[in-house]
Amino acid sequence: MNTTTSDDRVDLNALGTESAGNDFDDMGAYRALWAAESKLMWRRLQLVIAVLSRRTAGIAGDDSESDRLLLDAETVLGAEVAALMSMSDGAGRTVVDTALEARDRLVHVANLLRDGLISVASFREIILQCKAIVDADVMAIVDAEIATEIRESGPVSKTDASSIARRHVAETDPDAVRDARQARGKGVTVSHDGDESVLTIAADAEQVLLAKKAVEASAAELTCADDSRSVGARRADLAIARLTGGEFTCNCGNPECPATATAAEVAERFARVVVHVVADASTLNGESDKAGWMDGYGVIDAHHVREAAARPDATVRPLDMAAIADNPAQAGSPYRPTAATDTAVRAVHGTCSVPGCARAAWSCDLDHVTEYNHADPESGGATCPCNLAPKCRFHHLVKTFVDGWLDDLVIDANGVIWVETVTPSGQSVRTRAANQWLVPDLGLLPCRHGAPVEPGTPDRSEPPQRSATRAATKRVYRMRLRSQRRFARACAEAEAKVLAGKEFNSAGEPPF
């Protein structure tokens, strides 16, 4: 009997599990372990492929009888994986399907797993984005393009990997993307979990984003700082009120509450809700199928770009790159970028510029990477695309108040924009601006300002505070879980009493 264990076969120390006793080495080991997890997953997929290949060695690829078997080799192997890993049959089959994708369709992308450059979650997301492609030759081209771009981009998150894959699929086979988008359709679903219910509305991306922004804006307009509800609860109550024709007001109890907007004021706020779409002029006029970008959603295919532009409420504005080079900042307020500069910078990054953060660019602050000197603007960080990057409010606060957290914006000789982030442990991550493909000339614009010699000093006088302590937040969360469990237990007990009453009451009378 073979008693060799998995620990005997894998040298965990070689993966960097030992603590080095200092922040830099320990966090470096953490990064190495993350990469090792991807490498191990690639190895697992290779083992699945090896087993499947041996079991199907004598079966021809066009054997229709084998294809008709309910318990074919792939299904049985999936069930075996599920049993060994204590997972569902569906999850086991997903492992086999993932291995087949690595062998047959996404060979180059799978090698990114082998090299520790993407996570298995990113790999599966890429598989989903590529599922509409049926032509093997087209799939081979897209596979190589996705892998090449990810290798050149620096570390990528699951969201980044998905966007890269989606863009190459959308530009290679836009008709397939459009057909898949239209096939998904629209609908409304409701689900219940304990004492929590969820309403889901499936619609076009721009419709959903408009609705989301309208709810956020109205909830903020119609409540004051003394409203006792959380931000999420306010938005949920407002959305339900709008759908059911009910009334939504602030619950502060103050008869002179400042958040008393009229219907006309609310309508005017709705009218100012904007969804930003950035696309090439050649896409709009139908000369090319270059993909576009929808803020808060991501890559959209050329058909979707043209559909959005054709909406009666859409406004199309050209982006003048020459104007950005000549006047990147407002003449009367050099701290603030012009509308064109603001749009270009948000578009080229797409999201918060901190690696892995998926906060939509137009929901972020536009940060001066090298701090602007308000007392002497000429000597501080310039208001220019070479010194501006979107940051979500959280990461903006992190940069301002956390010692050792640094960032830099680098434009190389080819005009490629990179963001370099240094963490307090000294670890450095450099990533390429995610949407350089969308605004390729932005990094080539000449800068007409001097180098910063005396950057401004960030105001650290008021460090951010939590609305509640971490312990209090956990306590509220646990109370909610207990409430859900008590509700579920009470329902189960009530059902048991009903069933017991039926057993003893043959006449079928109610058991009460």
N, C-alpha and C positions, 0 to 999 in steps of 0.2 A: 504493500500500500504506500502511495506517495504522500508524505506528510509535509512537503515543502509549502511554506506559507508565502503570501504576497510580500510580506516584509522581508523575507529572505531574498527575494528577487529584485527588490528596489532599494537602493541605498538612499535613504531619506536624508542622511547627512550631506550627501552630495548635492541635494537640492537646496541647501542653505538654511536648514532649520535651526542651526545653533545660533544663539544670541552672541553678538560680538561685544556687547557692553557699551555701545555708543549709538547715538541717534542715526548718524549717517550710515554706518554699516548695517544696523538693524533694519532701517527702512529700505536700504539697498537689497538686503536679503528678502524683505517682503515683496519687493518688485520682482526679484528672481523667482520667488515661489509662485507668484501670479503667472509668470511666463511658463514655469514648470507645469502648472495645472493644465495649460493649453497643450503642452507637449505630451503630457500623459493622456489627455483626451484623444489626441491624434493617434497615439499608440493603441488606445482601446479600439478606435475605429478601424485601424489596420488589422487588429486581431479578429474583429467581427468579419471583415472582408476576407481574411484568410480562411476562416472556418466556413463561410458561405461558399467560397470558391471551391473548397474541397468537396463540399456536399453537392455541388451542382456540376462537378467536373464532367460527368458523363451525360449531361443534358444539353442538347443543342439549343442555341439561342432562340430559334424559331419553333420550338416544340410547343404547339398549341395545346396539346393534352396536358402538359405540365402546367401551363399557364392557367388552365381551368381548375386545377386542384385547389380545394379550399385550404387544405393544410399543406401548402407548398413549402419549400425550403426556407424562404424568407419569413413566412408566418411562424413556422416552428422555431426558428432561431430567435425571433422576437419574443416568443413565449418563454424560451429558455433563458434569455437575458433577463426578462421580467421576473422569473422565479428566482434566479440567482441574486438579483439586486433588490428583491422585495418591492417591485414596482408593478403598476398596472400593465395589462397586456398591450394597451395602446402606447404607453410610454416605452415598453420594450420594442415594439414595432418602430417607434420613432427613432430609436437608437440604430436599428438596422437600416431604415430609410436614410438617416444621416450618413451612415457609412457608405451606402450606395451613391449618394450625391457626391461624397468625397472621391469615390473611385471613378464615377462615370461622367459627371457634369461639371463639378467645381474642383478640379484637380489642383490648379494653381492656388485657389483660395484656401483649400485644405492645407496646403504647404505653409500658409501663414500660421495655422494652428501648430504645425510641426515646429516652426521657428519661434513660437511664443509671441506672435505679434497681434493676435486677436484672441478673444475669449470664445468659448463654445457657444455662448449666447449670441455673440456677433455672427458666428458662422451660421447658426440656425436662422438668424434674421436675414442674412444674405440668401439662404436657400429659399425663404418665403418670397423675397423680392424677385427671384429668378424663376419662379414656378410657372409663369405664363409663357416662357420660351420653350418651344417644342422642337425647333430645328437644331440639330446637333452642331452644325457648323457655326450658327449664330451663337449658340451657347459657349462654344470654345473661344470665340472672340471676346464675348462679354466676360467670361471667366478670367482670361488673361488681362483684360483692361482693369477689372476690379482689383485683382491682386497687385498689379503694377501701381495703381494709384494709392492703395493702402500702404504699400511698402515705402512710397515716397512721401507720405503724409505725416509720418511720426505716429505716436500712439493714437488709436482711434477708439471711441466708445461704441457701444451697441447702436446708438442713434447715428453716429457718424458713419459706421459701416453700412447701416441700412440706407442712408442717403446716397452714399457713393454707389451702392448697387442699384438703387432705384433710378439714379440718373442715367447710368449706362444702359439699363434695360429700356428706360423711356426714350432715349435717343436712338437706340438700335432698333427697337420694335415698338414705336409709339402706338400703333394700332392695337397691339395686344394689350398694352396697358390701359388704353381707353376702353376696350371691350371688357376687360376684367373689372374696371371701375364701374361701368354701367351695369354689369351683371350683378354686382353686389346689392344694388337697389337701396331703397329707403324703407324705414319702418320704425315702429315703437315697440319696445319690449319692457316687461316688468319682471323683476326677480325679488324674492324675499329670503332673508337670512336672519332667523330669530326675530328680533324686534326692529330690524332695519330693512327697509325696502329701497330698491334702486329702479329709477326710470331711465331708460336708455333710448335716445333718439338718434337714428342713423340717417344722415343726409349728406349732401355735398359738403366738401371740406370748407368752402367759403361760407356756406350757410351756417354750419356749426360754429365756426370762428366768430361770425358776426353775432350769433345768438349769445355765445359765451361772453364776448366783450360787452354786449348790451346789458346783460345781467350784472356783470361786474360793475359797470358804470352806474347803473340805476340803483343798485344796492348801496353803493357809496354815497350817491346823491340823496337818498331818502332816509339815511340813518346818521346819527351823530356819534360822537366818541363815547357817550354814556349808554349806548345800546348794549344790553347784556349778552347778546348772542355772539358766537364766533363769526368770523368773516364768512366761512363756508355755510353756516346755518342761515345767515342773512340772505346769501345768494340763493340758497335752496328755497327758502320761504318766498322770496320775490318771484322766482321762476314758477313755483306752484300757483302763486296768486295770479300771475299773468295768464297761466294756462286755464285756470278755473274761473277767471273773472272775479276773483276775490280782491280784498284790499290789503295793501302792504304799507305799514307805517313803522316808524321807529318805536321801540318799546321802552324808551327811557322814562316815560311818564311825565315829562316836563311839558306843560301846556304851551310853553314858549320855545319849544325845540327848534333849533336853527335849521334842521333838516326837513323843511316843509316845502318841497318843490311842487309847483303846479303841474298840471298835465302838460301844459305847453312847454314848461321848462324840461320836463322829462323827455318829451318828444324831441326837443332841440338837442338834448344830450345824446339821444339815440342817433340823430342825424350826423353827429360828429364821430361815430364809431367807424373805424377804418380797418380794412384788412389789406395788408401790403403784399403785392405780387411784383416780383422783379423778373424781367425777361428780356431777351435780345430783340431788337427791332425786327430782325429777319424772321423770328418766330411769329411775331404778331402779324406780319404781312404775308405769312405763308411760304416764304422763300426757304426756310429750313425747319427742321424738327428738333432744334436745340431745346433742351428742357428749361423750365423756369423754376422759381422758388416762391413758395407761399409762406409768409411769416407765421410761425406757430404750427405749421403743418410739415413743410419740407419740400422736397422735389415734386414738381408736377410735370406731366408730359405736355408736349406742344399743343395737342388738342385741348387740353384743360386750360392752358394759358389763353388760347384764343376764345374759349367759351367764357372764361372769367372777364376778359376784356370786352366781350360783346354784351355783358349785362347792362341793362338800362341805367343802373346806378353806378357804373364804373367810370372812373376818370383816368385817362392815360396821360402821363407826363413824361417827356423825354429826359434822360439824365445826361447833362452836358459835362463831359469829362474835362474839357478845356477850361470851363468856368471854375471847376474845382481846383485846377492847378493855379489859376490866376488869383482866385479869392476863396480859399478854403474856409475862412472865418467871416462872420458878419462884420461889416464895416463899423457899425456903431457899438458892437459888443464883441471884441476879439476873443473872448472866452468861449463864445458860442459858435458852433459850426454853421455854415449855411445849410439850407434844406438839401442841396445836392450832396454836400459832403456828408451830412448826417445819413442820407439814404445809402450812399455808396459804402460807407464804413459798416453800417448795419448789414447791408446785403453781402459784403465780401466775407463776413464772419458767420452770418446766419443765426448764431446763437450766442450766448455768453461765451467770451473768449477763453475762459478757464477750462482746461481739458476735462472732458466728460460731462460738463454742465449743458443741459439741453434747453435752458430757459430761452424763449424766443427773443430775438435781437431787439424787436420793437417794444418789448416789455422790460428791457434792461436800461440801466444808466449808460450814458456814453462817457467813458472815463478817459482822462488824460493820463496816459501810461507814465510819462515823466511829468510830475506835478506842475500845473500851471502856476506861474508866479503872478498873483493879482497885483502886487505892489510894483513889479517891474516885468510886464509881459514879454518884453524882448529877450530877457535873460532866462525865462523859465521854459517849461515844456510847451511846445507850439500846439495851436489848434489846427491840426493838419492830419490827413489820413495816415501819415507815418507815425503819429503819436496818439491816435484815438482807437479805442476798442470797446465794444459793448461788454458790460459786466452786470450780472444780476445784482440786486440789492445786497444779497447775502455775501457774494464774493467781493463786492465793492467794500463792504464793511470789513471783511477779512483782510483785504489789502491795506486798509487804513489803520486798523487797530492791532493786527497780529505782528509782533516783532519777528523778523526773519522771513516773512512772506513777501516775495518780490516778483515782479513781472517785467518783461521787456518786449518790445515790438521790434522785430528785425526784418529788414527788406534786403534780400540777397541781390547779387549782381544781375540775376535774371528777372528781377521784379517780383519774386515770390515773397509773400508776406508770411512771416512766422511769428508765433507768440511763444515766448519762453517763460515758464513759471518755475520759480524756485521755492520750495517749501521750507518750513523752519528747521527741518532735519538736514537741510543742505542738498536734498535731491532735486534734480533739474529735469523738467519735461519740456521738450520743444515740439510744437505741433503747427502744421500749416493751416492758414486760414481756410476754413472748410469750403467756401464758395469762391475761391479764386477763379474757377472755371466760368463763373457767372459774370465777374467784373475783371477780366484778365489784365486790363491796362491800368488798374488803379495803382499797382506797385511800381509802375514805370513813370508815373507823373513826377515832374521835377519839383523839388521842394525849394521855396523861395525865402526860407527863414534860416537863421543861424542856429548853431548847435546850442543846447541849453547849458548855461554856465552857472546858473543859480536857481535851481528848481524851487518851486513853492514848498511850503511845509504843510502837511495835512493837519487838520484840526482834530486833535485827540482828546479834547476837553470833556466830551460827553460819550463815553463808551456805551455801546448798545446794551439794553437791558431786556431780559425776557419778560413777557406779560405775566408769567407765572413761573415758579421755580421748576426745575426738572423733576424733583420729587412730586410736586403737586400735579404736574402733567401726567406722570405715571399713575398717580393715585386715581385721577379722573378716568384714565384709560382702563384701569383694572376694575373700577366700579361699573363701567359700561359693559365690560366682559361678564362680570358677575350677574348683571341685570339680564343679559342675553341668555346666560346659562340657566338662571332661575326661570326665565320665561319658557325656555325649551323644556326644562324639567317639569314645570307645571302643566304644560301641554301634554307631555308624555303620561303624567300621572292621571290627568283627566281622561285621556284616551283609554288608559288601562281600566279606569273605573267604569267607563261606558261599556267596554268589552266584557268586563266581569259581570255587570248588570244584565247584559244580554244573555250570558250563559245561564244565569239563575232565573231568568224570566222568560220561560218558553212561550208565554202568550205574546211576547213582543212588546209589552208595555214599557214606556220610558223608565229608566232606572233611577227615578227620583220621586 
